[in-house]
Amino acid sequence: MRATLTFSADTEEILEDVAMILKNRIRSYNSAVNSEVLQNISDRLSLASVDQLQDVVLDIARLRTQLAKLDFALEDSIKIAAGYYQAMTAEPEEPTTNDEV
């Protein structure tokens, strides 16, 4: 299950905060998945008997979950960075008065 979080940050801290969130997700991914894990899964799959296949498939599913978590963090980072860029490059709106409303 995914949830959308809302938090406040000073404008100059937004990119730092996004970078911190992304670094944490990358660190989590790297601790769960490395080249040995990937090689191990492919080796086990190529040599698996019917009895071993279920365990290998479950390991592949766990790997996909880790990849999805990383992908979500990357997508969120893009959205936040794009929103930040848009806000920083947008022309300031002229204030309205009560008479104009």
Beta strands, then each sheet from edge to edge (+ up, - down):
end
